[in-house]
């Protein structure tokens, strides 16, 4: 979905819109899944990266600008625990019990003209 909003600064409001958000690349060089006896599943992802392309525009009382942008997030680490109830009372289910995520680097490139 698009991201639209505004922020207040000392010199006035900035309205922004980020649209046409597309994930263009995902790398998972280290990923593992293990069973946790009696409780569920553990997913560990290490040193992952993600690249997103988008359109952006901003507007202030002084100027407006728009263009294309790329966000590259790297050194992403995720540990997630899923519970899997083992009853026979219906369809199988899975729920997220805990999740920890960290990211190391974020590189943002905006192209546009004022």
C-alpha positions as CSV (number, residue, x, y, z in Angstrom):
1,X,0.0,0.0,0.0
2,X,1.0,3.6,-0.5
3,X,2.3,5.7,2.4
4,X,0.9,9.2,2.8
5,X,1.3,11.6,5.7
6,X,2.7,14.8,7.0
7,X,5.3,15.9,9.5
8,X,5.6,19.2,11.4
9,X,8.9,21.0,11.5
10,X,10.0,24.4,12.9
11,X,9.7,25.9,9.3
12,X,6.4,24.3,8.5
13,X,4.6,21.1,7.4
14,X,6.0,18.6,5.0
15,X,3.4,16.5,3.2
16,X,4.7,13.2,1.6
17,X,3.5,10.3,-0.5
18,X,5.4,7.1,-1.3
19,X,3.7,5.0,-3.9
20,X,4.2,2.1,-6.3
21,X,6.3,0.3,-3.6
22,X,7.8,-2.9,-5.1
23,X,10.2,-5.4,-3.5
24,X,12.8,-6.0,-6.3
25,X,15.3,-8.2,-4.6
26,X,15.5,-10.4,-1.5
27,X,18.6,-12.4,-0.4
28,X,18.5,-15.0,2.3
29,X,22.1,-16.3,2.4
30,X,21.6,-18.0,5.7
31,X,18.3,-19.4,6.8
32,X,17.3,-22.4,8.9
33,X,14.2,-24.0,10.4
34,X,14.3,-26.2,13.4
35,X,11.7,-28.1,15.4
36,X,11.2,-27.2,19.0
37,X,10.0,-30.4,20.7
38,X,6.5,-30.1,22.0
39,X,6.2,-26.4,21.2
40,X,6.7,-25.4,17.6
41,X,9.1,-24.2,15.0
42,X,12.1,-21.8,15.1
43,X,13.1,-19.8,12.0
44,X,16.5,-18.1,11.9
45,X,17.5,-15.8,9.1
46,X,21.0,-14.3,9.1
47,X,22.6,-11.6,7.0
48,X,19.6,-11.1,4.7
49,X,19.0,-8.1,2.4
50,X,16.1,-6.4,0.8
51,X,15.8,-3.9,-2.0
52,X,12.6,-1.8,-2.6
53,X,11.9,0.6,-5.5
54,X,9.2,3.3,-5.2
55,X,7.9,6.7,-6.4
56,X,8.0,9.6,-3.9
57,X,6.8,13.2,-3.7
58,X,7.0,15.8,-1.0
59,X,5.4,19.2,-0.7
60,X,6.1,22.2,1.6
61,X,5.1,25.8,1.6
62,X,8.4,26.6,-0.2
63,X,8.7,23.8,-2.8
64,X,7.6,20.5,-4.1
65,X,9.6,17.6,-5.5
66,X,9.0,14.1,-6.8
67,X,10.9,11.2,-8.3
68,X,11.9,7.6,-8.0
69,X,13.8,6.0,-5.1
70,X,15.5,2.9,-4.0
71,X,15.9,1.6,-0.4
72,X,18.5,-1.2,0.3
73,X,18.4,-2.8,3.7
74,X,21.2,-5.2,4.6
75,X,22.6,-7.1,7.5
76,X,19.1,-8.2,8.5
77,X,18.8,-10.8,11.2
78,X,15.5,-12.4,12.2
79,X,14.6,-15.0,14.8
80,X,11.0,-16.1,15.0
81,X,9.2,-18.8,17.1
82,X,6.0,-20.2,15.9
83,X,3.7,-22.3,18.0
84,X,1.9,-25.3,16.5
85,X,-0.8,-26.7,18.7
86,X,-0.9,-30.5,18.4
87,X,-4.6,-31.2,19.0
88,X,-6.9,-33.0,16.7
89,X,-9.8,-30.6,17.2
90,X,-9.7,-29.1,13.7
91,X,-7.5,-27.8,11.0
92,X,-3.8,-27.3,11.7
93,X,-2.9,-23.9,12.9
94,X,0.3,-21.9,13.5
95,X,0.8,-18.6,15.4
96,X,3.8,-16.3,15.9
97,X,4.9,-16.5,19.5
98,X,8.0,-14.2,19.4
99,X,10.0,-12.4,16.8
100,X,13.3,-10.4,17.1
101,X,14.6,-8.5,14.1
102,X,17.7,-6.2,13.7
103,X,19.1,-4.5,10.6
104,X,22.5,-3.1,10.1
105,X,22.6,-0.8,7.1
106,X,20.0,1.2,5.3
107,X,20.9,2.9,2.0
108,X,18.3,5.4,0.5
109,X,18.7,6.9,-2.9
110,X,16.2,9.5,-4.2
111,X,16.2,10.7,-7.7
112,X,14.1,13.7,-8.7
113,X,14.1,17.4,-9.6
114,X,12.9,20.5,-7.7
